[in-house]
């Protein structure tokens, strides 16, 4: 687990969150386009493209589910939680796919549950 992993998942979430607000883009196109660009960038930077593109793609899952539910701080919390969960679930599930979806789902659920239980909530900027 490194700081770069957290930054990559944060970038995936926030870039998708902001790009999905444009009328002709939407959440799915934003996630797909950004994931392709991120994979190409990681490949050229000679980083572990498979790992970091999966972290970025999982971050886009957070960004896709967040515009109606989360604001800035909860989006940030869900992304950081995702990177930790992903790091610890990959060895248990023996593949990136299962760990990716489960980590994204659990991080969004935990943050949404915390909001329902009365945790402070950042205001959604979807106005």
RAHUHU-V493959 format. One record per residue. N is the residue number from 1. RES is the residue in one small letter. PSI is psi in whole degrees, -180 to 180 (999 if undefined). Layout:
((N,RES,PSI) (N,RES,PSI))
This chain:
((1,x,125) (2,x,167) (3,x,-33) (4,x,-36) (5,x,-42) (6,x,-43) (7,x,-41) (8,x,-44) (9,x,-36) (10,x,-43) (11,x,-44) (12,x,-44) (13,x,-48) (14,x,-40) (15,x,-40) (16,x,-43) (17,x,-47) (18,x,-37) (19,x,-32) (20,x,-14) (21,x,-17) (22,x,141) (23,x,-48) (24,x,-4) (25,x,-65) (26,x,171) (27,x,-42) (28,x,-45) (29,x,-38) (30,x,-46) (31,x,-47) (32,x,-47) (33,x,-48) (34,x,-36) (35,x,-40) (36,x,-44) (37,x,-42) (38,x,-43) (39,x,-44) (40,x,-42) (41,x,-45) (42,x,-33) (43,x,-44) (44,x,-30) (45,x,-1) (46,x,37) (47,x,174) (48,x,89) (49,x,-36) (50,x,-48) (51,x,-51) (52,x,-31) (53,x,-33) (54,x,-40) (55,x,-42) (56,x,-46) (57,x,-41) (58,x,-37) (59,x,-34) (60,x,-29) (61,x,-43) (62,x,-45) (63,x,-33) (64,x,-34) (65,x,-12) (66,x,-28) (67,x,-33) (68,x,-21) (69,x,-37) (70,x,157) (71,x,-160) (72,x,-52) (73,x,-39) (74,x,-32) (75,x,-41) (76,x,-44) (77,x,-44) (78,x,-37) (79,x,-42) (80,x,-43) (81,x,-40) (82,x,-46) (83,x,-37) (84,x,-47) (85,x,-43) (86,x,-44) (87,x,-39) (88,x,-20) (89,x,-22) (90,x,-48) (91,x,-28) (92,x,-31) (93,x,-4) (94,x,16) (95,x,158) (96,x,-35) (97,x,-50) (98,x,-42) (99,x,-34) (100,x,-54) (101,x,-43) (102,x,-42) (103,x,-44) (104,x,-45) (105,x,-48) (106,x,-40) (107,x,-40) (108,x,-41) (109,x,-43) (110,x,-44) (111,x,-39) (112,x,-41) (113,x,-40) (114,x,-40) (115,x,-43) (116,x,-31) (117,x,1) (118,x,12) (119,x,149) (120,x,142) (121,x,134) (122,x,151) (123,x,135) (124,x,137) (125,x,41) (126,x,34) (127,x,999))
